[in-house]
Amino acid sequence: MGASAVPLVVVTLFWVAVGGVLPLFVRKGPNRGVTQSCLILTAVVCWMFWLYCYMAQMNPLIGPDLKKNILLLMNREWGHFKPE
């Protein structure tokens, strides 16, 4: 599975809007800085979590657990598979 640029751009733009644009529209008050910090921190952490999950799907650490008869059938049908 290869990486596609479309989901990366769309999700990145969404979290840029949350962390970069929304803090500008927070009402003035005693907790404005806290609210802005929460929005920015939420955007950064959620984007990083999504990015790590997206990247982990490209090269999974755990592969399928195939039985020997399935491996032999794959070798017979496809011809280039070498069972362990």
PDB file with SEQRES, HELIX, SHEET and CRYST1 records, atoms N, CA, C and O in Angstrom:
SEQRES   1 A   84  MET GLY ALA SER ALA VAL PRO LEU VAL VAL VAL THR LEU          
SEQRES   2 A   84  PHE TRP VAL ALA VAL GLY GLY VAL LEU PRO LEU PHE VAL          
SEQRES   3 A   84  ARG LYS GLY PRO ASN ARG GLY VAL THR GLN SER CYS LEU          
SEQRES   4 A   84  ILE LEU THR ALA VAL VAL CYS TRP MET PHE TRP LEU TYR          
SEQRES   5 A   84  CYS TYR MET ALA GLN MET ASN PRO LEU ILE GLY PRO ASP          
SEQRES   6 A   84  LEU LYS LYS ASN ILE LEU LEU LEU MET ASN ARG GLU TRP          
SEQRES   7 A   84  GLY HIS PHE LYS PRO GLU                                      
HELIX    1 AA1 ALA A    5  VAL A   16  1                                  12    
HELIX    2 AA2 ALA A   17  VAL A   21  3                                   5    
HELIX    3 AA3 LEU A   22  PHE A   25  5                                   4    
HELIX    4 AA4 ARG A   32  ALA A   56  1                                  25    
HELIX    5 AA5 LYS A   68  TRP A   78  1                                  11    
CRYST1    1.000    1.000    1.000  90.00  90.00  90.00 P 1           1          
ATOM      1  N   MET A   1       0.839  -1.165   0.000  1.00  0.00           N  
ATOM      2  CA  MET A   1       0.000   0.000   0.000  1.00  0.00           C  
ATOM      3  C   MET A   1       0.887   1.232   0.000  1.00  0.00           C  
ATOM      4  O   MET A   1       1.701   1.426   0.903  1.00  0.00           O  
ATOM      5  N   GLY A   2       0.727   2.042  -0.997  1.00  0.00           N  
ATOM      6  CA  GLY A   2       1.529   3.236  -1.096  1.00  0.00           C  
ATOM      7  C   GLY A   2       0.845   4.440  -0.483  1.00  0.00           C  
ATOM      8  O   GLY A   2      -0.357   4.429  -0.217  1.00  0.00           O  
ATOM      9  N   ALA A   3       1.619   5.456  -0.269  1.00  0.00           N  
ATOM     10  CA  ALA A   3       1.062   6.680   0.316  1.00  0.00           C  
ATOM     11  C   ALA A   3       0.386   7.494  -0.778  1.00  0.00           C  
ATOM     12  O   ALA A   3       0.888   7.591  -1.898  1.00  0.00           O  
ATOM     13  N   SER A   4      -0.736   8.064  -0.444  1.00  0.00           N  
ATOM     14  CA  SER A   4      -1.449   8.950  -1.351  1.00  0.00           C  
ATOM     15  C   SER A   4      -1.362  10.368  -0.793  1.00  0.00           C  
ATOM     16  O   SER A   4      -1.444  10.577   0.417  1.00  0.00           O  
ATOM     17  N   ALA A   5      -1.197  11.327  -1.682  1.00  0.00           N  
ATOM     18  CA  ALA A   5      -1.042  12.714  -1.241  1.00  0.00           C  
ATOM     19  C   ALA A   5      -2.375  13.346  -0.842  1.00  0.00           C  
ATOM     20  O   ALA A   5      -2.403  14.287  -0.049  1.00  0.00           O  
ATOM     21  N   VAL A   6      -3.473  12.834  -1.384  1.00  0.00           N  
ATOM     22  CA  VAL A   6      -4.770  13.462  -1.133  1.00  0.00           C  
ATOM     23  C   VAL A   6      -5.165  13.405   0.352  1.00  0.00           C  
ATOM     24  O   VAL A   6      -5.472  14.451   0.925  1.00  0.00           O  
ATOM     25  N   PRO A   7      -5.168  12.225   0.999  1.00  0.00           N  
ATOM     26  CA  PRO A   7      -5.530  12.226   2.422  1.00  0.00           C  
ATOM     27  C   PRO A   7      -4.565  13.045   3.270  1.00  0.00           C  
ATOM     28  O   PRO A   7      -4.980  13.709   4.219  1.00  0.00           O  
ATOM     29  N   LEU A   8      -3.295  13.001   2.935  1.00  0.00           N  
ATOM     30  CA  LEU A   8      -2.304  13.757   3.697  1.00  0.00           C  
ATOM     31  C   LEU A   8      -2.578  15.252   3.617  1.00  0.00           C  
ATOM     32  O   LEU A   8      -2.517  15.949   4.630  1.00  0.00           O  
ATOM     33  N   VAL A   9      -2.877  15.749   2.429  1.00  0.00           N  
ATOM     34  CA  VAL A   9      -3.142  17.182   2.254  1.00  0.00           C  
ATOM     35  C   VAL A   9      -4.456  17.581   2.924  1.00  0.00           C  
ATOM     36  O   VAL A   9      -4.521  18.607   3.601  1.00  0.00           O  
ATOM     37  N   VAL A  10      -5.508  16.767   2.736  1.00  0.00           N  
ATOM     38  CA  VAL A  10      -6.819  17.119   3.292  1.00  0.00           C  
ATOM     39  C   VAL A  10      -6.781  17.151   4.818  1.00  0.00           C  
ATOM     40  O   VAL A  10      -7.258  18.106   5.431  1.00  0.00           O  
ATOM     41  N   VAL A  11      -6.220  16.119   5.429  1.00  0.00           N  
ATOM     42  CA  VAL A  11      -6.174  16.061   6.895  1.00  0.00           C  
ATOM     43  C   VAL A  11      -5.249  17.145   7.444  1.00  0.00           C  
ATOM     44  O   VAL A  11      -5.546  17.752   8.473  1.00  0.00           O  
ATOM     45  N   THR A  12      -4.155  17.384   6.778  1.00  0.00           N  
ATOM     46  CA  THR A  12      -3.240  18.441   7.223  1.00  0.00           C  
ATOM     47  C   THR A  12      -3.909  19.809   7.160  1.00  0.00           C  
ATOM     48  O   THR A  12      -3.775  20.610   8.085  1.00  0.00           O  
ATOM     49  N   LEU A  13      -4.628  20.080   6.076  1.00  0.00           N  
ATOM     50  CA  LEU A  13      -5.324  21.364   5.967  1.00  0.00           C  
ATOM     51  C   LEU A  13      -6.405  21.514   7.036  1.00  0.00           C  
ATOM     52  O   LEU A  13      -6.611  22.607   7.563  1.00  0.00           O  
ATOM     53  N   PHE A  14      -7.093  20.420   7.356  1.00  0.00           N  
ATOM     54  CA  PHE A  14      -8.100  20.481   8.408  1.00  0.00           C  
ATOM     55  C   PHE A  14      -7.472  20.862   9.744  1.00  0.00           C  
ATOM     56  O   PHE A  14      -7.974  21.748  10.436  1.00  0.00           O  
ATOM     57  N   TRP A  15      -6.373  20.195  10.111  1.00  0.00           N  
ATOM     58  CA  TRP A  15      -5.763  20.485  11.412  1.00  0.00           C  
ATOM     59  C   TRP A  15      -5.031  21.812  11.414  1.00  0.00           C  
ATOM     60  O   TRP A  15      -4.874  22.417  12.474  1.00  0.00           O  
ATOM     61  N   VAL A  16      -4.575  22.288  10.252  1.00  0.00           N  
ATOM     62  CA  VAL A  16      -4.021  23.645  10.179  1.00  0.00           C  
ATOM     63  C   VAL A  16      -5.124  24.664  10.441  1.00  0.00           C  
ATOM     64  O   VAL A  16      -4.901  25.681  11.098  1.00  0.00           O  
ATOM     65  N   ALA A  17      -6.308  24.383   9.925  1.00  0.00           N  
ATOM     66  CA  ALA A  17      -7.441  25.282  10.180  1.00  0.00           C  
ATOM     67  C   ALA A  17      -7.806  25.291  11.660  1.00  0.00           C  
ATOM     68  O   ALA A  17      -8.086  26.346  12.229  1.00  0.00           O  
ATOM     69  N   VAL A  18      -7.803  24.114  12.281  1.00  0.00           N  
ATOM     70  CA  VAL A  18      -8.151  24.039  13.706  1.00  0.00           C  
ATOM     71  C   VAL A  18      -7.085  24.735  14.557  1.00  0.00           C  
ATOM     72  O   VAL A  18      -7.420  25.485  15.474  1.00  0.00           O  
ATOM     73  N   GLY A  19      -5.818  24.494  14.264  1.00  0.00           N  
ATOM     74  CA  GLY A  19      -4.749  25.036  15.102  1.00  0.00           C  
ATOM     75  C   GLY A  19      -4.226  26.390  14.684  1.00  0.00           C  
ATOM     76  O   GLY A  19      -3.587  27.080  15.478  1.00  0.00           O  
ATOM     77  N   GLY A  20      -4.489  26.785  13.442  1.00  0.00           N  
ATOM     78  CA  GLY A  20      -3.946  28.048  12.968  1.00  0.00           C  
ATOM     79  C   GLY A  20      -4.972  29.135  12.751  1.00  0.00           C  
ATOM     80  O   GLY A  20      -4.664  30.319  12.890  1.00  0.00           O  
ATOM     81  N   VAL A  21      -6.203  28.745  12.409  1.00  0.00           N  
ATOM     82  CA  VAL A  21      -7.232  29.736  12.101  1.00  0.00           C  
ATOM     83  C   VAL A  21      -8.203  29.921  13.267  1.00  0.00           C  
ATOM     84  O   VAL A  21      -8.519  31.053  13.634  1.00  0.00           O  
ATOM     85  N   LEU A  22      -8.672  28.835  13.845  1.00  0.00           N  
ATOM     86  CA  LEU A  22      -9.641  28.941  14.936  1.00  0.00           C  
ATOM     87  C   LEU A  22      -9.140  29.749  16.139  1.00  0.00           C  
ATOM     88  O   LEU A  22      -9.931  30.483  16.730  1.00  0.00           O  
ATOM     89  N   PRO A  23      -7.873  29.649  16.524  1.00  0.00           N  
ATOM     90  CA  PRO A  23      -7.427  30.468  17.661  1.00  0.00           C  
ATOM     91  C   PRO A  23      -7.563  31.978  17.424  1.00  0.00           C  
ATOM     92  O   PRO A  23      -7.615  32.751  18.380  1.00  0.00           O  
ATOM     93  N   LEU A  24      -7.619  32.394  16.174  1.00  0.00           N  
ATOM     94  CA  LEU A  24      -7.775  33.819  15.883  1.00  0.00           C  
ATOM     95  C   LEU A  24      -9.189  34.315  16.183  1.00  0.00           C  
ATOM     96  O   LEU A  24      -9.400  35.514  16.363  1.00  0.00           O  
ATOM     97  N   PHE A  25     -10.154  33.401  16.238  1.00  0.00           N  
ATOM     98  CA  PHE A  25     -11.548  33.769  16.448  1.00  0.00           C  
ATOM     99  C   PHE A  25     -12.029  33.556  17.880  1.00  0.00           C  
ATOM    100  O   PHE A  25     -13.227  33.651  18.150  1.00  0.00           O  
ATOM    101  N   VAL A  26     -11.122  33.274  18.784  1.00  0.00           N  
ATOM    102  CA  VAL A  26     -11.511  33.086  20.183  1.00  0.00           C  
ATOM    103  C   VAL A  26     -11.850  34.445  20.777  1.00  0.00           C  
ATOM    104  O   VAL A  26     -11.129  35.420  20.567  1.00  0.00           O  
ATOM    105  N   ARG A  27     -12.951  34.503  21.519  1.00  0.00           N  
ATOM    106  CA  ARG A  27     -13.395  35.757  22.124  1.00  0.00           C  
ATOM    107  C   ARG A  27     -12.389  36.245  23.166  1.00  0.00           C  
ATOM    108  O   ARG A  27     -11.714  35.456  23.826  1.00  0.00           O  
ATOM    109  N   LYS A  28     -12.313  37.543  23.289  1.00  0.00           N  
ATOM    110  CA  LYS A  28     -11.413  38.132  24.285  1.00  0.00           C  
ATOM    111  C   LYS A  28     -11.969  37.897  25.675  1.00  0.00           C  
ATOM    112  O   LYS A  28     -13.172  38.008  25.910  1.00  0.00           O  
ATOM    113  N   GLY A  29     -11.092  37.579  26.569  1.00  0.00           N  
ATOM    114  CA  GLY A  29     -11.491  37.321  27.940  1.00  0.00           C  
ATOM    115  C   GLY A  29     -10.293  36.845  28.735  1.00  0.00           C  
ATOM    116  O   GLY A  29      -9.181  36.776  28.211  1.00  0.00           O  
ATOM    117  N   PRO A  30     -10.513  36.518  29.990  1.00  0.00           N  
ATOM    118  CA  PRO A  30      -9.389  36.127  30.835  1.00  0.00           C  
ATOM    119  C   PRO A  30      -8.766  34.784  30.442  1.00  0.00           C  
ATOM    120  O   PRO A  30      -7.604  34.528  30.757  1.00  0.00           O  
ATOM    121  N   ASN A  31      -9.525  33.932  29.761  1.00  0.00           N  
ATOM    122  CA  ASN A  31      -9.014  32.604  29.408  1.00  0.00           C  
ATOM    123  C   ASN A  31      -8.706  32.457  27.920  1.00  0.00           C  
ATOM    124  O   ASN A  31      -8.625  31.343  27.403  1.00  0.00           O  
ATOM    125  N   ARG A  32      -8.536  33.573  27.246  1.00  0.00           N  
ATOM    126  CA  ARG A  32      -8.293  33.511  25.800  1.00  0.00           C  
ATOM    127  C   ARG A  32      -7.007  32.752  25.472  1.00  0.00           C  
ATOM    128  O   ARG A  32      -6.991  31.916  24.568  1.00  0.00           O  
ATOM    129  N   GLY A  33      -5.953  33.035  26.189  1.00  0.00           N  
ATOM    130  CA  GLY A  33      -4.674  32.365  25.935  1.00  0.00           C  
ATOM    131  C   GLY A  33      -4.739  30.866  26.182  1.00  0.00           C  
ATOM    132  O   GLY A  33      -4.142  30.078  25.448  1.00  0.00           O  
ATOM    133  N   VAL A  34      -5.468  30.480  27.220  1.00  0.00           N  
ATOM    134  CA  VAL A  34      -5.611  29.051  27.523  1.00  0.00           C  
ATOM    135  C   VAL A  34      -6.391  28.357  26.414  1.00  0.00           C  
ATOM    136  O   VAL A  34      -6.019  27.268  25.975  1.00  0.00           O  
ATOM    137  N   THR A  35      -7.470  28.984  25.962  1.00  0.00           N  
ATOM    138  CA  THR A  35      -8.283  28.394  24.901  1.00  0.00           C  
ATOM    139  C   THR A  35      -7.493  28.287  23.607  1.00  0.00           C  
ATOM    140  O   THR A  35      -7.569  27.271  22.917  1.00  0.00           O  
ATOM    141  N   GLN A  36      -6.737  29.320  23.271  1.00  0.00           N  
ATOM    142  CA  GLN A  36      -5.913  29.273  22.065  1.00  0.00           C  
ATOM    143  C   GLN A  36      -4.853  28.186  22.168  1.00  0.00           C  
ATOM    144  O   GLN A  36      -4.606  27.455  21.208  1.00  0.00           O  
ATOM    145  N   SER A  37      -4.230  28.084  23.337  1.00  0.00           N  
ATOM    146  CA  SER A  37      -3.215  27.037  23.529  1.00  0.00           C  
ATOM    147  C   SER A  37      -3.818  25.644  23.407  1.00  0.00           C  
ATOM    148  O   SER A  37      -3.204  24.743  22.834  1.00  0.00           O  
ATOM    149  N   CYS A  38      -5.017  25.470  23.943  1.00  0.00           N  
ATOM    150  CA  CYS A  38      -5.692  24.167  23.852  1.00  0.00           C  
ATOM    151  C   CYS A  38      -6.004  23.812  22.407  1.00  0.00           C  
ATOM    152  O   CYS A  38      -5.814  22.667  21.997  1.00  0.00           O  
ATOM    153  N   LEU A  39      -6.477  24.776  21.634  1.00  0.00           N  
ATOM    154  CA  LEU A  39      -6.773  24.517  20.224  1.00  0.00           C  
ATOM    155  C   LEU A  39      -5.511  24.154  19.446  1.00  0.00           C  
ATOM    156  O   LEU A  39      -5.518  23.216  18.649  1.00  0.00           O  
ATOM    157  N   ILE A  40      -4.445  24.885  19.674  1.00  0.00           N  
ATOM    158  CA  ILE A  40      -3.192  24.621  18.961  1.00  0.00           C  
ATOM    159  C   ILE A  40      -2.620  23.269  19.369  1.00  0.00           C  
ATOM    160  O   ILE A  40      -2.211  22.481  18.516  1.00  0.00           O  
ATOM    161  N   LEU A  41      -2.591  23.002  20.658  1.00  0.00           N  
ATOM    162  CA  LEU A  41      -2.054  21.728  21.139  1.00  0.00           C  
ATOM    163  C   LEU A  41      -2.900  20.552  20.662  1.00  0.00           C  
ATOM    164  O   LEU A  41      -2.360  19.511  20.286  1.00  0.00           O  
ATOM    165  N   THR A  42      -4.218  20.710  20.675  1.00  0.00           N  
ATOM    166  CA  THR A  42      -5.105  19.655  20.181  1.00  0.00           C  
ATOM    167  C   THR A  42      -4.849  19.382  18.709  1.00  0.00           C  
ATOM    168  O   THR A  42      -4.784  18.224  18.295  1.00  0.00           O  
ATOM    169  N   ALA A  43      -4.704  20.424  17.923  1.00  0.00           N  
ATOM    170  CA  ALA A  43      -4.467  20.257  16.494  1.00  0.00           C  
ATOM    171  C   ALA A  43      -3.148  19.533  16.235  1.00  0.00           C  
ATOM    172  O   ALA A  43      -3.092  18.622  15.410  1.00  0.00           O  
ATOM    173  N   VAL A  44      -2.104  19.927  16.926  1.00  0.00           N  
ATOM    174  CA  VAL A  44      -0.787  19.303  16.709  1.00  0.00           C  
ATOM    175  C   VAL A  44      -0.803  17.833  17.113  1.00  0.00           C  
ATOM    176  O   VAL A  44      -0.324  16.979  16.367  1.00  0.00           O  
ATOM    177  N   VAL A  45      -1.346  17.537  18.283  1.00  0.00           N  
ATOM    178  CA  VAL A  45      -1.336  16.164  18.788  1.00  0.00           C  
ATOM    179  C   VAL A  45      -2.235  15.264  17.944  1.00  0.00           C  
ATOM    180  O   VAL A  45      -1.847  14.140  17.624  1.00  0.00           O  
ATOM    181  N   CYS A  46      -3.424  15.735  17.579  1.00  0.00           N  
ATOM    182  CA  CYS A  46      -4.329  14.916  16.760  1.00  0.00           C  
ATOM    183  C   CYS A  46      -3.749  14.677  15.374  1.00  0.00           C  
ATOM    184  O   CYS A  46      -3.873  13.577  14.835  1.00  0.00           O  
ATOM    185  N   TRP A  47      -3.116  15.698  14.788  1.00  0.00           N  
ATOM    186  CA  TRP A  47      -2.500  15.514  13.474  1.00  0.00           C  
ATOM    187  C   TRP A  47      -1.356  14.505  13.541  1.00  0.00           C  
ATOM    188  O   TRP A  47      -1.227  13.647  12.669  1.00  0.00           O  
ATOM    189  N   MET A  48      -0.523  14.612  14.584  1.00  0.00           N  
ATOM    190  CA  MET A  48       0.588  13.668  14.718  1.00  0.00           C  
ATOM    191  C   MET A  48       0.083  12.254  14.943  1.00  0.00           C  
ATOM    192  O   MET A  48       0.640  11.311  14.382  1.00  0.00           O  
ATOM    193  N   PHE A  49      -0.956  12.082  15.749  1.00  0.00           N  
ATOM    194  CA  PHE A  49      -1.517  10.747  15.972  1.00  0.00           C  
ATOM    195  C   PHE A  49      -2.056  10.174  14.672  1.00  0.00           C  
ATOM    196  O   PHE A  49      -1.816   9.008  14.360  1.00  0.00           O  
ATOM    197  N   TRP A  50      -2.781  10.985  13.914  1.00  0.00           N  
ATOM    198  CA  TRP A  50      -3.302  10.515  12.636  1.00  0.00           C  
ATOM    199  C   TRP A  50      -2.161  10.161  11.683  1.00  0.00           C  
ATOM    200  O   TRP A  50      -2.217   9.133  11.007  1.00  0.00           O  
ATOM    201  N   LEU A  51      -1.143  10.991  11.626  1.00  0.00           N  
ATOM    202  CA  LEU A  51      -0.019  10.751  10.723  1.00  0.00           C  
ATOM    203  C   LEU A  51       0.701   9.447  11.072  1.00  0.00           C  
ATOM    204  O   LEU A  51       1.043   8.676  10.174  1.00  0.00           O  
ATOM    205  N   TYR A  52       0.934   9.192  12.351  1.00  0.00           N  
ATOM    206  CA  TYR A  52       1.606   7.958  12.759  1.00  0.00           C  
ATOM    207  C   TYR A  52       0.766   6.739  12.407  1.00  0.00           C  
ATOM    208  O   TYR A  52       1.301   5.726  11.956  1.00  0.00           O  
ATOM    209  N   CYS A  53      -0.533   6.828  12.607  1.00  0.00           N  
ATOM    210  CA  CYS A  53      -1.419   5.704  12.251  1.00  0.00           C  
ATOM    211  C   CYS A  53      -1.443   5.491  10.750  1.00  0.00           C  
ATOM    212  O   CYS A  53      -1.438   4.351  10.285  1.00  0.00           O  
ATOM    213  N   TYR A  54      -1.470   6.569   9.988  1.00  0.00           N  
ATOM    214  CA  TYR A  54      -1.480   6.481   8.526  1.00  0.00           C  
ATOM    215  C   TYR A  54      -0.175   5.870   8.019  1.00  0.00           C  
ATOM    216  O   TYR A  54      -0.192   5.020   7.129  1.00  0.00           O  
ATOM    217  N   MET A  55       0.940   6.292   8.575  1.00  0.00           N  
ATOM    218  CA  MET A  55       2.231   5.762   8.152  1.00  0.00           C  
ATOM    219  C   MET A  55       2.411   4.307   8.567  1.00  0.00           C  
ATOM    220  O   MET A  55       3.060   3.542   7.854  1.00  0.00           O  
ATOM    221  N   ALA A  56       1.854   3.917   9.693  1.00  0.00           N  
ATOM    222  CA  ALA A  56       1.995   2.537  10.166  1.00  0.00           C  
ATOM    223  C   ALA A  56       1.291   1.554   9.239  1.00  0.00           C  
ATOM    224  O   ALA A  56       1.666   0.383   9.180  1.00  0.00           O  
ATOM    225  N   GLN A  57       0.289   2.012   8.526  1.00  0.00           N  
ATOM    226  CA  GLN A  57      -0.414   1.131   7.600  1.00  0.00           C  
ATOM    227  C   GLN A  57       0.388   0.878   6.330  1.00  0.00           C  
ATOM    228  O   GLN A  57       0.117  -0.085   5.612  1.00  0.00           O  
ATOM    229  N   MET A  58       1.359   1.715   6.044  1.00  0.00           N  
ATOM    230  CA  MET A  58       2.159   1.543   4.825  1.00  0.00           C  
ATOM    231  C   MET A  58       3.159   0.401   4.946  1.00  0.00           C  
ATOM    232  O   MET A  58       3.451  -0.281   3.964  1.00  0.00           O  
ATOM    233  N   ASN A  59       3.674   0.198   6.132  1.00  0.00           N  
ATOM    234  CA  ASN A  59       4.657  -0.860   6.356  1.00  0.00           C  
ATOM    235  C   ASN A  59       4.355  -1.521   7.696  1.00  0.00           C  
ATOM    236  O   ASN A  59       5.033  -1.249   8.687  1.00  0.00           O  
ATOM    237  N   PRO A  60       3.339  -2.391   7.734  1.00  0.00           N  
ATOM    238  CA  PRO A  60       2.964  -2.995   9.016  1.00  0.00           C  
ATOM    239  C   PRO A  60       4.066  -3.902   9.560  1.00  0.00           C  
ATOM    240  O   PRO A  60       4.775  -4.563   8.801  1.00  0.00           O  
ATOM    241  N   LEU A  61       4.196  -3.924  10.875  1.00  0.00           N  
ATOM    242  CA  LEU A  61       5.215  -4.750  11.501  1.00  0.00           C  
ATOM    243  C   LEU A  61       4.808  -6.215  11.563  1.00  0.00           C  
ATOM    244  O   LEU A  61       5.662  -7.100  11.610  1.00  0.00           O  
ATOM    245  N   ILE A  62       3.518  -6.466  11.564  1.00  0.00           N  
ATOM    246  CA  ILE A  62       3.013  -7.829  11.675  1.00  0.00           C  
ATOM    247  C   ILE A  62       2.324  -8.189  10.367  1.00  0.00           C  
ATOM    248  O   ILE A  62       1.391  -7.506   9.945  1.00  0.00           O  
ATOM    249  N   GLY A  63       2.777  -9.252   9.731  1.00  0.00           N  
ATOM    250  CA  GLY A  63       2.181  -9.695   8.478  1.00  0.00           C  
ATOM    251  C   GLY A  63       1.144 -10.767   8.722  1.00  0.00           C  
ATOM    252  O   GLY A  63       0.886 -11.137   9.868  1.00  0.00           O  
ATOM    253  N   PRO A  64       0.543 -11.274   7.647  1.00  0.00           N  
ATOM    254  CA  PRO A  64      -0.466 -12.321   7.801  1.00  0.00           C  
ATOM    255  C   PRO A  64       0.170 -13.633   8.252  1.00  0.00           C  
ATOM    256  O   PRO A  64       1.297 -13.955   7.877  1.00  0.00           O  
ATOM    257  N   ASP A  65      -0.563 -14.370   9.049  1.00  0.00           N  
ATOM    258  CA  ASP A  65      -0.109 -15.664   9.535  1.00  0.00           C  
ATOM    259  C   ASP A  65      -0.717 -16.745   8.646  1.00  0.00           C  
ATOM    260  O   ASP A  65      -1.866 -17.146   8.831  1.00  0.00           O  
ATOM    261  N   LEU A  66       0.079 -17.213   7.669  1.00  0.00           N  
ATOM    262  CA  LEU A  66      -0.417 -18.183   6.698  1.00  0.00           C  
ATOM    263  C   LEU A  66       0.043 -19.588   7.064  1.00  0.00           C  
ATOM    264  O   LEU A  66       1.178 -19.793   7.496  1.00  0.00           O  
ATOM    265  N   LYS A  67      -0.844 -20.538   6.885  1.00  0.00           N  
ATOM    266  CA  LYS A  67      -0.498 -21.940   7.134  1.00  0.00           C  
ATOM    267  C   LYS A  67       0.300 -22.485   5.958  1.00  0.00           C  
ATOM    268  O   LYS A  67       0.292 -21.910   4.869  1.00  0.00           O  
ATOM    269  N   LYS A  68       0.994 -23.607   6.188  1.00  0.00           N  
ATOM    270  CA  LYS A  68       1.893 -24.149   5.173  1.00  0.00           C  
ATOM    271  C   LYS A  68       1.143 -24.559   3.912  1.00  0.00           C  
ATOM    272  O   LYS A  68       1.650 -24.365   2.807  1.00  0.00           O  
ATOM    273  N   ASN A  69      -0.055 -25.122   4.055  1.00  0.00           N  
ATOM    274  CA  ASN A  69      -0.787 -25.538   2.851  1.00  0.00           C  
ATOM    275  C   ASN A  69      -1.204 -24.334   2.004  1.00  0.00           C  
ATOM    276  O   ASN A  69      -1.266 -24.436   0.779  1.00  0.00           O  
ATOM    277  N   ILE A  70      -1.490 -23.194   2.642  1.00  0.00           N  
ATOM    278  CA  ILE A  70      -1.806 -21.977   1.888  1.00  0.00           C  
ATOM    279  C   ILE A  70      -0.572 -21.484   1.150  1.00  0.00           C  
ATOM    280  O   ILE A  70      -0.661 -21.053   0.000  1.00  0.00           O  
ATOM    281  N   LEU A  71       0.580 -21.545   1.808  1.00  0.00           N  
ATOM    282  CA  LEU A  71       1.820 -21.122   1.156  1.00  0.00           C  
ATOM    283  C   LEU A  71       2.143 -22.007  -0.043  1.00  0.00           C  
ATOM    284  O   LEU A  71       2.572 -21.514  -1.086  1.00  0.00           O  
ATOM    285  N   LEU A  72       1.937 -23.313   0.106  1.00  0.00           N  
ATOM    286  CA  LEU A  72       2.192 -24.222  -1.016  1.00  0.00           C  
ATOM    287  C   LEU A  72       1.214 -23.967  -2.166  1.00  0.00           C  
ATOM    288  O   LEU A  72       1.604 -24.030  -3.332  1.00  0.00           O  
ATOM    289  N   LEU A  73      -0.036 -23.683  -1.853  1.00  0.00           N  
ATOM    290  CA  LEU A  73      -1.016 -23.363  -2.884  1.00  0.00           C  
ATOM    291  C   LEU A  73      -0.636 -22.059  -3.606  1.00  0.00           C  
ATOM    292  O   LEU A  73      -0.762 -21.964  -4.827  1.00  0.00           O  
ATOM    293  N   MET A  74      -0.177 -21.071  -2.856  1.00  0.00           N  
ATOM    294  CA  MET A  74       0.271 -19.821  -3.480  1.00  0.00           C  
ATOM    295  C   MET A  74       1.465 -20.063  -4.383  1.00  0.00           C  
ATOM    296  O   MET A  74       1.556 -19.487  -5.467  1.00  0.00           O  
ATOM    297  N   ASN A  75       2.381 -20.912  -3.940  1.00  0.00           N  
ATOM    298  CA  ASN A  75       3.554 -21.227  -4.738  1.00  0.00           C  
ATOM    299  C   ASN A  75       3.155 -21.928  -6.031  1.00  0.00           C  
ATOM    300  O   ASN A  75       3.716 -21.644  -7.090  1.00  0.00           O  
ATOM    301  N   ARG A  76       2.191 -22.842  -5.951  1.00  0.00           N  
ATOM    302  CA  ARG A  76       1.749 -23.573  -7.137  1.00  0.00           C  
ATOM    303  C   ARG A  76       1.011 -22.646  -8.105  1.00  0.00           C  
ATOM    304  O   ARG A  76       1.209 -22.737  -9.316  1.00  0.00           O  
ATOM    305  N   GLU A  77       0.162 -21.757  -7.583  1.00  0.00           N  
ATOM    306  CA  GLU A  77      -0.639 -20.893  -8.447  1.00  0.00           C  
ATOM    307  C   GLU A  77       0.163 -19.725  -9.024  1.00  0.00           C  
ATOM    308  O   GLU A  77       0.003 -19.383 -10.195  1.00  0.00           O  
ATOM    309  N   TRP A  78       1.007 -19.125  -8.225  1.00  0.00           N  
ATOM    310  CA  TRP A  78       1.713 -17.936  -8.675  1.00  0.00           C  
ATOM    311  C   TRP A  78       3.126 -18.245  -9.170  1.00  0.00           C  
ATOM    312  O   TRP A  78       3.666 -17.512  -9.998  1.00  0.00           O  
ATOM    313  N   GLY A  79       3.715 -19.309  -8.675  1.00  0.00           N  
ATOM    314  CA  GLY A  79       4.992 -19.770  -9.188  1.00  0.00           C  
ATOM    315  C   GLY A  79       6.229 -19.055  -8.683  1.00  0.00           C  
ATOM    316  O   GLY A  79       7.325 -19.587  -8.863  1.00  0.00           O  
ATOM    317  N   HIS A  80       6.140 -17.935  -8.089  1.00  0.00           N  
ATOM    318  CA  HIS A  80       7.330 -17.205  -7.647  1.00  0.00           C  
ATOM    319  C   HIS A  80       7.405 -17.067  -6.127  1.00  0.00           C  
ATOM    320  O   HIS A  80       8.286 -16.381  -5.610  1.00  0.00           O  
ATOM    321  N   PHE A  81       6.509 -17.699  -5.430  1.00  0.00           N  
ATOM    322  CA  PHE A  81       6.498 -17.590  -3.964  1.00  0.00           C  
ATOM    323  C   PHE A  81       7.312 -18.719  -3.375  1.00  0.00           C  
ATOM    324  O   PHE A  81       7.131 -19.877  -3.753  1.00  0.00           O  
ATOM    325  N   LYS A  82       8.222 -18.396  -2.437  1.00  0.00           N  
ATOM    326  CA  LYS A  82       9.064 -19.416  -1.811  1.00  0.00           C  
ATOM    327  C   LYS A  82       8.665 -19.587  -0.369  1.00  0.00           C  
ATOM    328  O   LYS A  82       8.907 -18.688   0.436  1.00  0.00           O  
ATOM    329  N   PRO A  83       8.051 -20.724   0.001  1.00  0.00           N  
ATOM    330  CA  PRO A  83       7.698 -20.940   1.412  1.00  0.00           C  
ATOM    331  C   PRO A  83       8.933 -21.105   2.266  1.00  0.00           C  
ATOM    332  O   PRO A  83       9.972 -21.559   1.786  1.00  0.00           O  
ATOM    333  N   GLU A  84       8.823 -20.738   3.538  1.00  0.00           N  
ATOM    334  CA  GLU A  84       9.954 -20.842   4.467  1.00  0.00           C  
ATOM    335  C   GLU A  84      10.112 -22.256   4.959  1.00  0.00           C  
ATOM    336  O   GLU A  84      11.011 -22.537   5.751  1.00  0.00           O  
TER     337      GLU A  84                                                      
END                                                                             
